[in-house]
């Protein structure tokens, strides 16, 4: 979309400096429904992959499923690099969001069909669609709040926007549980597509309201051309990915470096893109832009560990909830959950299940495929015999994906409290700077993993189940940290980026998520190797502790740059 094609912005000043721009609420509900679709899909995807084919799943083992989930998360967050660039230079932000929404909906509907071709085609559409949608909806919001009378409200606007994300993420898992328990996996994936179409309809019917955020800055004389960016970042990334994928061939190393070919390919591909962002900083000729980019890149580097812990939600913590957590409820809770389809039925009656060993590792045949045998549900393997149902009876459990609604529930419940606390501190001149808030958030992420260390050390999960209270506690602690890191991250990109590369730098923020998602998936591919799960979570505690300390050390410098760019901390 060219500059001349953009409608005249609808200026909606806040009366007497109060209230928010109407566009915030358009973007809030658009993002809410887009995230409904995304988190519904990611909430059940791992479970779908490991479910036996006799149940309609793919029958993958944990390693193969974690590898695919990690690759998907990585690519879905890597694609904003291209989507942000094309929106900055050619499409415009609204057009990019609409294109992305159409591709996302198509991808979710594709997953609803059986067969590997439909699944991989659907994943490809979602990855590309997210690249156009995700960075640009955040850029529209940031552009709207760059207006002088709204600048002071930008952090709060992003927090409100983030509430929309988490309302969608909260309700989606109940819909997913109901549909997959009553109708099957395909209906659940189709619901994600319907959610995206609802969000797209809200966005498309309010284009004039948000036109103010779709004004792109003219190119500067020292700016790299699109062709140069693609040739210096995308092309080398593709070449590096090919090298990484084939480096394990007998003619080269003969073994993988990071566990699987897809891990090697992705992490190799990230190197040229990371170098590109470093060069973007080092070749910047304007001092103000260079300091802003430097502070932003430092923040990105430290935040990776936080997002590795966040993405355990789709990998390590999902495995823990599914295999090691006591998901039985009291009769009263069970009766309350039944009408909402939140219950999964398991039985000791012999039926086709994936064969597993004493450590819950899937047993594979000579071709590497999981073996299905007649037996009781794997849930009973580490459930003490005195808790088994009587012969012929069944247990009704809380569906595994419901645990993924704990985090967004706490986001909604805690956000206003956290905002209120910092507002109270601000009135007394004691509010921490933005970088210090991020450091606190990373330390809280470390604390959430520490709870899982304690949970793993207190229970022999191969002979007994762990209380679901540990997952509730872990999510509660992590959520407070997420409130401090995630919406602030979006706001910092908007504050510190040079105007002409805001969406590109938003793509950089999602690159951080991409690397973290792949690392989380990489860790989960080794889940079966960590027979002592304490070690798995302890790695996260130590890594986050170090990252938190580094962020504290950098906090004064980053705060000064934010002050120079925006006039406030």
C-alpha positions, -999 to +999 in steps of 0.1 A: +000+000+000+016+033-011+014+064+010-011+080-014-034+050-011-038+053+026-071+069+037-070+101+057-064+091+093-094+094+117-080+115+145-097+106+178-080+127+205-087+117+241-110+142+258-090+163+283-061+138+280-082+109+294-091+076+279-075+057+250-077+058+212-106+039+197-081+020+176-068+003+207-100-016+212-102-026+175-067-040+178-075-056+212-104-077+199-086-085+166-056-098+186-078-116+211-094-137+183-061-143+165-045-155+197-076-176+204-068-195+172-030-196+177-031-208+213-059-233+206-037-249+179-005-248+199-023-260+230-033-293+214-006-298+188+019-317+209-009-339+223-022-345+188+012-356+176+018-381+204-018-395+204-019-430+189-031-431+153-060-453+164-073-422+183-069-400+153-035-386+163-001-390+146+015-416+170+048-397+172+072-404+201+082-376+224+114-367+206+099-365+172+069-345+185+090-321+204+112-315+174+083-307+152+066-284+178+099-266+184+105-261+147+070-248+143+073-223+171+107-212+159+095-206+123+062-190+133+082-164+152+110-161+126+087-152+097+079-117+111+114-107+100+101-109+064+066-098+071+077-067+089+101-058+062+075-061+034+050-041+054+075-014+061+085-010+025+055-021+003+023-035+017+015-011+046+005-024+080-032-029+076-029-048+043-002-070+058-025-079+088-054-088+065-032-110+043-017-126+074-052-133+088-064-150+057-033-172+056-036-181+093-073-191+089-065-212+059-037-230+078-059-238+107-086-252+085-060-273+066-050-289+099-085-301+104-081-325+075-063-359+080-030-368+064+006-355+065+002-333+034-027-313+050-008-310+083+025-297+068+007-274+043-013-260+072+018-254+093+034-236+063+004-213+058+003-205+096+040-197+096+038-173+066+005-158+079+019-151+113+049-133+096+025-108+081+001-105+110+021-105+142+047-077+138+024-054+120-006-053+144+018-043+171+033-016+149-001-001+142-007+002+179+027+017+185+023+042+156-011+054+170+005+059+205+034+079+190+011+109+189+021+135+214-011+134+235-009+096+237+028+089+242+026+088+280-001+061+277+019+038+255+030+013+282-006+011+295-020+007+260+003-023+254-007-038+287-044-035+277-035-050+243-018-078+260-049-085+281-067-092+248-040-117+239-045-136+271-083-135+271-081-153+238-055-177+251-076-185+282-109-194+265-094-213+236-083-244+256-118-250+269-131-249+234-103-272+223-109-297+251-147-299+244-143-304+206-115-329+207-131-349+235-165-350+218-158-347+181-121-353+175-089-333+167-101-320+133-131-300+148-107-284+174-083-272+147-113-259+126-124-238+156-090-220+155-097-211+119-132-197+128-116-176+156-092-161+131-120-152+107-139-134+136-108-114+144-103-106+107-139-094+104-134-070+133-102-056+118-115-052+083-147-034+094-127-008+113-099+001+089-106+039+091-104+039+129-069+025+128-057+043+096-037+067+119-013+038+127-007+029+090+015+058+080+049+047+069+079+070+070+097+079+038+130+061+031+161+079+043+192+083+020+214+059+041+188+032+043+195-003+029+173-014+000+150-043+003+171-063-022+202-057+000+184-067+031+172-099+015+206-107+000+225-100+032+201-118+056+175-141+039+197-156+012+226-164+037+200-178+061+186-202+035+222-213+025+231-217+062+199-238+068+208-261+039+243-265+053+230-272+088+205-298+075+231-318+056+260-313+080+252-347+096+256-366+063+284-392+063+305-371+038+306-342+064+303-346+102+284-378+102+262-367+131+240-338+141+252-310+163+220-302+181+201-335+182+181-334+150+186-322+114+158-295+119+176-282+150+208-279+131+191-262+101+172-237+121+201-226+144+225-224+114+199-202+097+196-178+126+233-169+125+232-147+093+200-130+106+216-122+140+246-109+121+223-087+100+208-071+131+242-065+145+253-048+112+221-028+113+234-014+146+270-010+137+264+007+103+238+032+117+251+067+110+228+086+134+240+085+170+205+086+184+194+056+163+226+037+171+221+040+208+185+030+205+193-001+184+222-010+208+200-009+238+173-029+220+197-056+208+211-060+244+176-064+257+168-090+230+199-111+239+190-113+276+153-119+270+160-152+251+162-172+283+129-158+295+112-170+264+128-205+266+110-209+299+078-195+285+078-220+257+081-249+281+043-243+282+041-261+248+068-287+255+082-297+289+052-286+310+027-302+286+046-335+289+046-330+327+009-323+328+000-352+305+022-380+320+032-371+355+004-350+370-025-363+390-054-350+369-082-365+389-107-341+405-131-341+434-167-353+425-180-318+428-153-303+405-158-332+381-195-325+378-189-288+372-163-296+345-184-322+327-208-299+308-179-279+294-162-309+279-131-304+301-128-341+310-107-368+293-118-404+298-092-431+305-097-468+310-079-499+321-098-519+295-073-531+269-073-510+237-047-498+213-021-476+230+015-466+223+039-490+240+062-473+265+090-484+289+093-477+326+105-442+319+075-433+296+097-436+265+079-448+234+092-481+221+099-480+183+102-507+156+132-511+133+119-483+110+117-458+139+079-459+142+061-462+175+046-495+183+010-498+193-002-526+217-033-536+235-033-523+270-045-498+296-041-460+290-005-449+298-019-426+325-022-457+347+015-466+345+026-444+374-008-443+392-007-464+424-029-495+420-051-485+449-062-455+429-072-475+398-110-477+391-128-509+396-128-533+367-150-521+339-150-485+352-133-455+338-115-424+352-125-389+341-095-365+342-090-329+336-079-326+300-042-318+296-047-287+274-067-270+302-035-265+321-024-241+293-052-218+303-037-213+338-011-188+325-035-165+306-060-167+335-034-154+358-024-128+333-059-114+333-062-118+371-028-102+379-023-075+353-044-049+370-029-057+403+007-054+390-002-022+371-018-008+403+013-016+424+036+002+399+012+031+397+013+034+435+051+033+435+052+059+407+032+084+427+059+080+454+088+083+430+098+047+436+087+029+404+115+007+390+128+016+355+116-004+326+149-025+324+147-032+361+111-045+357+124-068+329+152-081+353+126-088+380+105-107+354+135-129+344+142-137+381+105-146+386+108-170+355+138-186+373+116-189+404+089-206+385+113-233+372+127-237+407+092-248+418+094-275+392+128-285+405+112-290+439+082-309+424+105-332+405+127-339+435+098-346+459+081-373+437+093-403+419+072-396+389+077-431+374+058-447+403+035-419+415+018-388+402+027-352+411+001-328+424-014-304+399-008-276+425+029-275+414+018-265+379-006-239+392+022-224+414+047-225+386+023-207+362+014-182+389+050-171+396+059-171+359+029-150+350+039-121+371+073-122+353+055-123+319+035-092+328+067-074+334+086-086+303+062-093+273+041-061+269+072-041+279+091-057+251+066-046+225+066-011+240+104-009+240+106-019+203+082+010+195+102+034+217+137+026+207+134+017+170+142+042+142+108+050+126+116+034+092+125+000+107+100-003+135+082-033+120+116-048+110+128-045+147+094-059+158+104-088+136+137-089+156+117-092+188+099-122+174+133-136+162+141-137+199+110-158+205+119-179+175+153-188+188+138-194+223+110-216+209+135-238+190+158-240+221+127-251+242+119-277+215+156-288+214+155-293+252+123-313+250+138-336+224+162-347+252+133-350+277+135-388+276+173-386+283+167-367+315+155-396+335+159-373+365+136-344+356+151-322+384+182-317+361+160-305+332+144-278+352+175-269+371+192-259+338+164-234+333+168-220+368+205-214+365+202-199+330+175-175+340+194-165+371+224-155+351+202-136+325+186-117+353+219-106+368+231-095+333+199-075+328+204-057+362+240-048+352+227-034+319+196-017+333+211+018+341+225+021+306+193+010+289+172+032+311+193+062+301+188+055+264+151+051+269+151+084+287+170+101+259+146+087+233+113+092+250+118+116+279+108+090+305+121+057+320 
